[in-house]
Amino acid sequence: MGALHSRLRRRKLTVAVAESCTGGLLAAVLTSHGGASEYFRGGAVVYSNEAKTILADVAPDLIHGHGAVSAVVAGALARGARARLGAKIGLGITGIAGPGGATPGKKVGLTYVAVDSDEHSAARRYEWPYDREGNRLASVGAALDLLEKAIE
């Protein structure tokens, strides 16, 4: 994270997040170094569908049409966080950390992570095999990887 922290500060890039299954862990990691206020605009823990709509402007029809755990919603979270907080880069995470929460076709560990910026937007699907904490940590790692790609 140290090198990423330095690059964000040096390039004067700003980041905002909207995260569900990670419950604020991504924001905690992004703010773990002194000087993070130079690049971290803020974030929202959007655990419920209502929070996704209210705090990250995710349209309810996207949630109902694709499911809260989907690439479409992850992308909308990234865009919504970015727009709401005026950041150059937005990150969105939605998934099923476990141990409960699985539904037909969506098992524990399924996670979507998205990044949104003027130059780079992408959403990735992951199926983590870990326990709750491992799934959360892996999701944060995936978001940091996408952030790295967005600033290359």
N, C-alpha and C positions, 0 to 999 in steps of 0.2 A: 504493500500500500504506500510505502514511503516514496517510491519513484513516481507512482501515479499522482500522489499528493503534490509533489514538486512540479510535475508537468502541468497539472491543472492550474496551479498558482502562476507558473511562468507564462503560460499561454493565456491567462486571464479568462479561463472558461468557467462557466457556472453550471451547477448540477442541481436538479430537484428530483425527488423520488415519490412514488406512490406504491406502497408495498402492502400486500395482504398476508400471505402465509409466513413471511419472515418477521412480522410484528414489530418493525422498527429496527431490526438488526442491521439492515443495510445502512440506514441513517447513522446508527451508532458506529459502524466501521468507518464510514466516510468522515465522521467528525472526531476520529480517535487521535488525530495529530493536531498540535497547535497550529493556528493559522487557517484552519478549515473554513472559517467564516469568510475567507477570501473567495472560495469557490462553492461552498455548499449553501444554497438558497433556503432549503428546508425540505420537509417531506410530510407525508400523511400516511398513517396506518389505516388502510381501507379494508378492514376485515369483513364488514358486511356489504351486501350489495348496495344498500342505501348509502353507505359511506363512499363507495366507489362513485356513485352518481353525484352526491353532494360535494365531496371534497376533490374529486378528480374529473368531474364533468363527463363520466362515462354514461352514454345514453342507455336508459333501461332496456331498450329494444336490442341493443348489442348483448347485454347480459342474458336476456331471455332467449334470444335467438341462437347464441353461440355457447352459452354457459359462462359462469363467472370464471371458471378455469379454462381459458382458451387463449390462443394467440391473438385473436381480435381484441379481447379485453386487456391483455397485457400491453398491446400497442396503444390502446386508448388510455390506459393508466399512464404510460410514459408521456404521451402527448398532453394529457390533462395536467400532469404535474409540471411539465415544462411551461405550458401556457399560464397556468394559475400563478406560478411563482416567477415567471419572467426569466427562466434559465435558458442557457444555450443548449443544454442537454437534459433530457428527461429519461428516467429509468422507471420501469414498471415490473412488478412481480406479482403473480397470482398462482396459487397451487394448493395441493393437499399435503400438508406436512405430516399428518397422522397423529396418533395411530388410527383415529377414526376419520370419517369424512368421505370415504370412498363412495362412489356411485357406480351404477352400471356403465362400463366403458371408461371410467376415470378412477384409477386405483391410487392408493396412497403413494406419494412420491412424485406424481405427475405435477410438473411445474412449467410455467411459461414465463420467460424473462424477455423484456423488450427494452430497446433504447430508441430514442428519437432525437434527432438534431437536423439542422438544415442539410448537412452533408451525408448523414448516415442514419438510416432507420432499419431496424431488424427486430424480429421476434424469434426466439428459439424455444423448442420443446425439449424437456428433460424428463426422464423417468428415474428418479433417484431411488436407490435400494436401501437407504439408511433408516435409522429411527428418526423421530421427530427432530431432534437437535441436529443430526447429521443432514437431514433434508434441508433444514433451514440454512445451515452453514454452506452447503453445496450451492444453494440458490443464490446466496450472497456472492459466492465466488464466481458464479456464472454471470451475475450482473456486473461485477467488477471487470470480468473479461470483456464483456460487451462494451463497457465504458472505455476500456483500453483501445479497442478496435475503433471506436468512434472518434478518438482523438489522435489516431496515427496520422 
